[in-house]
Amino acid sequence: MTEQTISSQIGTGRWPRRLSDGMFALLLTAPGLALLAAVVVYPLITALITAFYKQSLVEPGREFVGFQNIVDVLTGEFFPLLTQTLVFTLGTTIAPFVIGFGLALALNTRIRGAKVLRGLMLIPWLIPGVVVSFLWMWIFNANYGVLNAALETVGLIDSPQAWLANPTTAMIAVIVAKTWQSFPWMMVMLLAGLQTVPIELHEAAEIDGAGTVRRFFSITVPQMSGIIGLVILLEFIWNFQHFDIIYVLTGGGPAGSTQTFATAVYETAFDGFDLGHAGAIGLLWMILLMALVVVYVRLSEKGEKR
């Protein structure tokens, strides 16, 4: 801006307008928002709209059918899928929590090599889900699996078992694989929570004669109630939409015994080529997830107020 321009603006009392803080922030976030809209928002809206159409992946055109796809899902596979998804989600939330909490309590003591053990136990969490799936597929293999060999050695089974091909054991096998991947995250979060519990409370309770178990339930658990609730709920939400380990290990089988919402949407859309039906499953699945997210946000707000 030249001196002549500045002088003329001083004479007229006009100055260049400055951007407000809100407008400046919007300009900074605009590229990220545009990418989010293109990668997440637009595909999501498109998929939800598809739920109201009869549309095939291999045939051109589509026909509006209203709520027919949703009604078909609700009167068909919805409740079996919900049951199996809840079984998988509860199993892969409770088991890692128990294991992670136990290890966190152990590592919170002054044991030799605690820092090294923490690092080693994080390895399962750092491995990609597909790699975890192939690892456990080898462990559960009916012909040369390590699990069968170990159980036969100690005499618990007489012949090799097809763990992933048996509807009775397939879900348990998938839960075990996902638990092995998840427990390190639980352990780290709970260990961080344990280190915030004032040691003075334990010392005072010990002086009053409280034992280890009583101190745990009277001091540790109440002091960590917030972090425990958030960790369990967050893990529940993640497991409710988990896909890769289930799909690689069993593909939702055998006989649909490990089918969840995530695998059902994929199978219906890309194996059955029915985009409308898959969209309806996805819509109902998203509504359930939104309810879980609302609960998570409420708990987070309560934790911040504390």
HELIX and SHEET records of a PDB file:
HELIX    1   1 GLU A    3  THR A   12  1                                  10    
HELIX    2   2 ASP A   21  LEU A   36  1                                  16    
HELIX    3   3 ALA A   37  VAL A   41  3                                   5    
HELIX    4   4 TYR A   42  THR A   50  1                                   9    
HELIX    5   5 GLN A   68  LEU A   74  1                                   7    
HELIX    6   6 PHE A   78  LEU A  107  1                                  30    
HELIX    7   7 ALA A  114  MET A  121  1                                   8    
HELIX    8   8 ILE A  123  LEU A  126  1                                   4    
HELIX    9   9 GLY A  129  ILE A  139  1                                  11    
HELIX   10  10 VAL A  146  THR A  153  1                                   8    
HELIX   11  11 PRO A  167  LEU A  194  1                                  28    
HELIX   12  12 ILE A  199  ILE A  207  1                                   9    
HELIX   13  13 THR A  212  ARG A  215  1                                   4    
HELIX   14  14 PHE A  216  THR A  220  3                                   5    
HELIX   15  15 VAL A  221  GLN A  223  1                                   3    
HELIX   16  16 SER A  225  PHE A  240  1                                  16    
HELIX   17  17 ASP A  244  LEU A  249  1                                   6    
HELIX   18  18 PHE A  261  TYR A  266  1                                   6    
HELIX   19  19 GLU A  267  ASP A  271  3                                   5    
HELIX   20  20 LEU A  275  LYS A  305  1                                  31    
SHEET    1   A 2 TYR A  53  GLN A  55  0                                        
SHEET    2   A 2 ARG A  62  PHE A  64 -1                                        
END                                                                             
